[in-house]
Every structure is written in C-alpha cells, then in structure tokens.
C-alpha cells in the first residue's frame, strides 16, 4: 500500500520526467531492501509494489535525460548496464570493486613464480601445519586440508577470500598464513580489521590464543597485532563519506586482513579495496551463509558463490599445493581440479571441516539442513523435539523460555566480576526483530521482570546492579566499540561502574554515565550477535512476520552462535518457511566479472 509518507514516492517525484519515476521508485525501494540495483525485466511483475499504472519500456531508458549507459563518461542520476538500473553512486561502487579486484589479481599473478619458490624454501614450516584430524566418517570435502590450501593461495596471491562455517578454523588459518609471512618477511606490517570493534577484537584474541609450532619471535608478533574497525583503519573523516586512505593515499601495510567480511556493505567494500596499494595483500574472511550487511549489498557472499570459483584449482596449481600436503587422502579432490573457468578461481577457499560440530549430528547437521533447505532433515528434528544439542518447541512454550532464562542467575550470584562476565556470556536469547511480542525490547523487559520476581535483580531505574549492557556505538577514547558487552556492578567503594573484559582477559571499568549509547542485553538481535559465540542459545522466531525477514540466512546465523546447545521456539510451519526463504540481493558484480573473462 502506498502512503503519503512514502519516501520512495518522494524520491520518484523529485525527477521531472514522468517516464523515469516508476524506475526511480523501485530503485529507491530495492536499495532500502539491500539491493544494489534493479533488474528492469522485473518491472512488469511488480505492479502492486509501485504507484504507477504505466511503465516506460526499459529498452528506451537511455533516451531519458536522467539515464546513461556505461559507454559514456557523462554523470547522470541513473546508469543502465546489462538491463540493470543503478543509482550512479552505486554503479560507481560496484565498478570500483570490480576494477580493484582485477588489479589485485593481475599484480599477484606477476609475483606468483617468485612466491612459489619462497614457499618451497619454507617447506618444513608448512609441513608442521599439516592437518592431523581423524578422517573416519569424514566426507571427501572434509578430508581435504583446505586450511593448508588457503595458506598457500594466500601467500601466492595478492587477493584471497576464505569462507567457512563456525569452527572450521578461519582464524587458525590466518595464524598459519601470518606465521609463514613473518618467517619470510620478519618486519612485515599487518593490519587486522572488521566491520565492528567487537569482531576485530575477537580476531586478535583468537590469534593470541593460537598454538602453532613457530619461533617465539613469530608467536610474539601474532600476539602484538592491534585490531581496528574498518572505519578506523581507513581513517574516518567526521561529516564526510570519504576516508583518509584511498587510491591516492593507500594503506601503509604489507597485508590487510578483514574478518566478518559478509557484514561489509557495498560502499565500504569499495572504499576498502580502493585503499589497498600495489604492494599490499588483502585477505577477506567470513561465512558466506551468514546474514549480509544491514546496508546495501552482499558482495562477500556474491563473490564466494560465483560458479566455479570456490575451491577450484587448475592441475598445475593443485600439483604445487600438493607439495605441502603429502597425505594423498587430504589433497584436493579430483573433482575440484578443473580448467580455470572463472577469474576468481584459485582465490577463494571454503573451509569444510568443522572442528566444533559434527556434520552428521546436532547443531552441525541442523545448520546444514537449514542452509540447504533439507525439509525431511528439518522435520526429523521437529518430530524428535530434542535430539543431541538441538531442542525445538512451539513458540508459545513459556515453561521452556523460563527454564532457559533462569540460568542467568549464575552470573548474578557469582561474586567475582571476571567470572560473572564469563557466566553472563555462556547464554543468550536471540530475537529476529526489535519490536513486537517477541522483539528484543519486550523480551528484555520480560527477562528483567522474571529475574526481579525471584529476587535476583533490584531494578530501580536504568542503572541497576547486575544489568548486562551492549554498547551500540564506538567509544574509541574508552577503547569500547559497538557490540562490546559489559556488566554493571559496584566497586570496592560501593560506586556503580560498568565492567568489561579487555583483549588480554583483564577486567576494567567505566562510569555508566559515559555510556549513553547502550542497551540491556539479556536478549539481542540476530544481526547484533554476528561474530559472537555462546555455549547456550535460545532463538525466538516471531509468528507475525513474513519471509522477507525470516530467512535461512537469519536462522543459520542464529543457530550457529551456539557452541553447545540451541533451543528454538518456533512452529513447524515457521521453521520450514524460514528455511525455504533465502536472501536474494540483486547486483551485477558476477555478470561484470564474466565480461572481463570474455575480453
């Protein structure tokens, strides 16, 4: 239904030409939904979405004064390319990403032979990183030492992408890559970054905890790496969409490693790659099956899902990689050794073996059934109700909900603040939405009320003892970032303070009044939970929302936040509907990569 407050209508009305207005309306609407552009062929199928009865033929769009095709340098509001209509700014972002990756691929190819010779000289170190997990019951893809494959290709090239589900060892792989690089180049400068400060800190913490057979000097270098948000790495300029570092002023590092890349929107993705200089490697990490960015674009997932790109290697490259994987059972399967058909082939590795979940049971099996929409598998979980680490109940099961949240008593009753924080982060309630009966705001109030009625909390205002909070903006001066979780407790002098654990596992405190942007966090949204892990997770799916919100990516992200047990409150119909619905964000990036190959 179109309303007088429809912002897309206001955007369309800005343009004087009537013929562009239906397209302008839909571009605006789709951009809000996360799409970079629109496929003009869909216009005839969405009459109920736009307040226009007549639609100008898409093939004639270049005749309008506001539209250009890509064979002209003129700057106009809209760009039409391969039947896709973009706002000029978003076409430019996509173009910059395309050109940046193409540049990185070419410059890395020019150094490949030299780097292969260097890798052979460090053969003993690489052999010490070889996988040694049990191959019993492993699939062919799980048997392959994809971590080693990722290490080799990340050293050989200037552009690499590593994707994998929880527990597949993305950070362990990065530790191996950096150990080799530091052995080759002891003074190499490395930048670690992520979309949020919390995700960046988690990567740095994981690197510090990595145990590898390397020299003490290399181990110290891994521990000394300082993480940043992407915005801070690029040099945020107040009141500007630009950054200090760009093509003219590239980042001064030998290697830039970015975690949680699935969360990066198209604008930041473009500006990040634009700032990668001619002597810098870039390595992107993430889970291609997780939720995409809140803003427009799903570039990481788009690139990982390019046909024939992930885990595909030529015979020559495979033979070189096999020098470092002597166990033939762990080498690249013959089915993955193919003629190079995609420009990104050999640059994207998907880790297959989860060291946290078994693929044939529990959370591992359930998460895969969700992401592949395996209906029979999902129904098996529903019928059994509770099997292994997966527990599914109807959404109105109040007893199960209360049985879960009563375990928050553990952190409240723990006198030691450090242990209390650890116990707090053993469990979390995840919500798909913020508003409504099963939204974050109401669920947090429900949990507060439940705990107060049992004498566990004494709530007298916003600042009360044992209130858990999540920071919702970056406070770089306090070394606190969006997503950090803290706990309100009194200090030895009886003053209420907010306590956090830093990257060295030390406890520090901040006056609550300094943290205006914070929320209660017994429950949090699935989006906010990305990059986090909890022993036990309860997921609430709202019954009154459609498939546009409840998707397999959202459900998969929620389920895989749990390390030990997942409790899902949802009807069978809602579970199946969520697993069936998938995020399909429109972009032209893969088609445009195909154009490069044609040339």
BELJO-V417679 format. One record per run of one state. SS is the DSSP state (h for helix, s for strand, l for the rest). FROM is the first residue (numbers start at 0). LEN is the number of residues. If there is no record, write none. Layout:
SS;FROM;LEN  SS;FROM;LEN
This chain:
l;0;6  h;6;7  l;13;4  h;17;15  l;32;4  s;36;3  h;39;6  l;45;1  h;46;3  l;49;8  h;57;6  l;63;3  s;66;3  l;69;8  s;77;4  l;81;2  s;83;4  h;87;22  l;109;2  h;111;10  l;121;1  h;122;5  l;127;12  h;139;4  l;143;2  h;145;11  l;156;2  s;158;6  l;164;5  h;169;15  l;184;5  s;189;5  l;194;2  h;196;13  l;209;6  h;215;9  l;224;2  s;226;3  h;229;5  l;234;1  s;235;1  l;236;6  s;242;1  l;243;11  s;254;5  l;259;1  h;260;3  l;263;2  h;265;9  l;274;6  s;280;6  l;286;12  h;298;6  l;304;5  s;309;1  l;310;2  s;312;1  l;313;1  h;314;10  l;324;3  h;327;3  l;330;3  h;333;3  s;336;1  l;337;10  s;347;4  l;351;10  h;361;10  l;371;3  h;374;10  l;384;1  s;385;2  l;387;2  s;389;4  l;393;4  h;397;15  l;412;4  h;416;8  l;424;2  s;426;5  l;431;8  h;439;14  l;453;14  s;467;4  l;471;3  s;474;1  h;475;3  l;478;1  s;479;1  l;480;4  s;484;6  l;490;5  s;495;6  l;501;5  s;506;5  h;511;3  l;514;3  s;517;3  l;520;2  s;522;3  h;525;4  l;529;4  s;533;7  l;540;11  h;551;8  l;559;2  s;561;8  l;569;2  h;571;9  l;580;8  h;588;10  l;598;1
